[in-house]
Amino acid sequence: MTTLAHLTPDWSAPRAVRAVFTLRAGGVSAPPFDTLNSALHVGDRPEDVVENRGRIQRALALPSEPMWLEQVHGSRVLDLDEAAPSTRADAALTRRPGRVCVIQVADCLPVLLAARDASAAAVAHCGWRGLAGGILEATVRALDVAPRELCAWLGPAIGPDAFEVGEEVRAAFLAHDAGAAQAFTANPRGRWQCDLFALARRRLAGLGICAVAGGGLCTYADPTRFFSYRRDGQTGRMAALIWLDGAAKRP
């Protein structure tokens, strides 16, 4: 089996929910995509991306090819259990074992969601635009599981020390929740340091989801493990994957 650099979420999801976050080592892509780039849209050689995706599937023993989305920083959720005319979406969900949800990130925040009874799972791509635009709310609504029966994991993303934004970003969040001001710290340049982890936690709490793990791993600060668009410009993408394991449900 291929050795693959990855993180396994430490959260309260049941055993039948499988989840992995890939790191940047273990693939074949050349700089600046070195090495486990999973994205076709960043300028990497397509044949290298195909090989990297194959390595991910083999090393993780995925039950099927992941449904790779065309992410647009919006709030559309793709239900993998239904036929869809387009893969333009920023979240994916499934209720059937063997279907693999995936999103790609290189600073944006991946949020995994799972039902405590392993009846459903989802992953959402939360850049600031998607988060402010309601991608988490749309994903939870599409899951149709009582929030108290959901658990969440916040994956690596750009941390507040590195994520400088303008007033328009802060205003977009405060328009929805005045308390979101706590996630912004003024800097000497007249701009704001933005805490995506805190903003996601507020959104999840507002939805009634209390079992939230993860958060705090900064992609910008760790070039050995993580791709970071804000740090490097042209770079690769990591993958956050989640699926239901039918075998694990059997006694």
Buried (B, 14 or more C-beta within 10 A) or exposed (E): EEEBBBBEBEBBBBEBBBBBBBBBBBBBBEEBBBBBBBBBEBEBBEEBBEBBBBBBBEBBEBBEEBBBBEBEBBBBBBBBEEEBEEEEBBBBBBBEBBBBBBBBBBBBBBBBBBBBEBBBBBBBBBBBBBBBBBBBBBBBEBBEBEBEBBBBBBBBBBBBEBBBBEEEBBEBBBEBBEEBEEBBEEEEEEBBBBBBBBBBBBBBEBBEBEBBBBBEBBBBBBEEBBBBBBBBEEBBBBBBBBBBBEEEBEE
